Amino acid sequence: MALTPDFDLHDHRHQLKQVSDTGDVAVFENRDDLACPACSRPFSRLMILTGQRVSFPENDGDPFCLLRRDDDVVLCRH
């Protein structure tokens, strides 16, 4: 099953496990092979961002930052 861009998180709560929630970033683990709405492949983590900007420290690669603007999202890899 693929997530759509307008999916309701509560409809999929039984398929996702909440890992963390800072208020600006909520992270969920995909427990049921839900498909990515962008590429249709199963994903491991889902991040829901409510803030305008967020930085992610180095994890398995280079750190990156996201900036949400009115018409797009900017991704910067460092």
C-alpha angles and dihedrals in degrees: 000000000000124000114234123217090253096047119145111234091213091060089060101037092113090057096047132059117209110234100176144343123197095173091255098048127035118187124200133184116228105234098172108044094256110183124244113253090222103048105007093234119125113265131208101213135026120204121194113197121197098168123082095240137022137172124209119204122227112293117152094345141356120340116254140195131212127205119188113210130181095269105019150007123251118212120195120189114201 
